[in-house]
């Protein structure tokens, strides 16, 4: 019952995580940032995508950036 009163309690679907690859190992997943605002999954996804675009514009090493739903996974 308490969980129903807490926004986002146990709802990792609303969270998005930004990752980047490595210039030397394409299989590498490095955590850049997590987006878990107390609004909606769409808001967090859009924020992640905006950050991804920003990092890609600053990218001079050919790194790959991407967003995934949920918390950080190694």
WOMOLIN-V685709 format. One line per field, one symbol per residue. phi: phi as a letter, one per 20 degrees, with the letter a starting at -180 (. if undefined). burial: + if it has 16 or more other ideal C-beta (glycine too) atoms within 10 Angstrom, else -. A space follows every 10 residues. Layout:
phi = ???
burial = ???
This chain:
phi = .fffeefmfm dffeeccedc ecfdcfefdd fdadcbfecb ffffffffff fgfffffefd dmfecbdcfn fgce
burial = -------+-- ---+++++++ +--------- -++-+----- +--++-+++- ++-------- --+-+-+--- ----
